[in-house]
Amino acid sequence: MIFYALTGLINAVGSSILGLLYTKNRKSKINQTFALFCLSAAIWSYSYYFWQTANDINWALFFWLRFLMAGAIFIPIFYLHFILVFLDKVSQNRKLLIFCYLASLLSNEKQPSDVN
């Protein structure tokens, strides 16, 4: 199981480095949206690593899995936003983008209170 944890750590470090490389021009919308995409992938990956290496099952399930899902929920919307900025199609798809952000925020609100 340590192999799976290491793959998560490698992905997390790679996403963090890529996100930091693209923050040099902070005013560029392409760089901002790509950095957000990398940040959400890094959150997901770090949480995956810590979930896999946790010694306490309750800590792993109730803490790390929540961060894991929070990162995973925002990966698709940040990727969509990055692609729309990259293709210069944000103004044509503004309603879709707003709907997707709202759906992502609302889907993150419901968390299970206990796991059997």
Order of alpha helices (4+ residues) and beta strands (2+ residues): alpha-alpha-alpha-alpha
